[in-house]
Amino acid sequence: MRAVVFDFFGTLTDPGVESGRRDAAFATAAALGVPPEAFWTAMASSFTERITGRHGDTRTMLAEMARRCGVEATGARLDAAVAAHHRGAVPLWRPRPGVLDVLAALRGRGLRLGVLSDCGAELCQGWAGTAYAPLIDATVFSWQERARKPAPQLYATIAARLAVAPSECWYVGDGGSREHQGARDAGMRPVLVTNAGYPGAAVHRDDPDPFTPPDAVDDLTDLPALLETGR
């Protein structure tokens, strides 16, 4: 095995911050001038559309969500909503405890590291400024690729960008978006991060994976030992 491909949210990020999603959405709703619950519903029901770029960048996406809530947001109001949305997104990228050390340790073993994430425009635009970026060799983001997991081309693309065969990749994730099924079908070896210490985090994962990998860790800090025994 020559590479490890990671999911992002709830895998590299701190699952403990997931509960902040609702408050962040309500702050954006307030800036847009739309009812918070209506905005939350609009965002949830449009998840696939948003993460595959069907509504464009953050500004045009928020304008569409406002319309679905019965408001035509323009000008300064929309500017404020974009700023609020970005402010709410960044805390959700907070690294989980120990993850940067894990990434550094895996790189020290000569493994190439990739990220394959279902995400909106915000992460694509902000990635270079994250603490993860210097430790990751390649990324594939659904918003840029106009497809979401478990689309086969996403797994093929991340393997190609890492310059390895899919069969030489571990795939590590917490199980949303049928990601492990997609990884297995692509020829990668999937590993489940159970997040056993964060029992409320799973509710934020869309389209749960029906396939449970035989390889699993409760926390990402346990991953280097598992990969060492399975290489």
Disulfide bonds with the S-S distance in Angstrom:
none
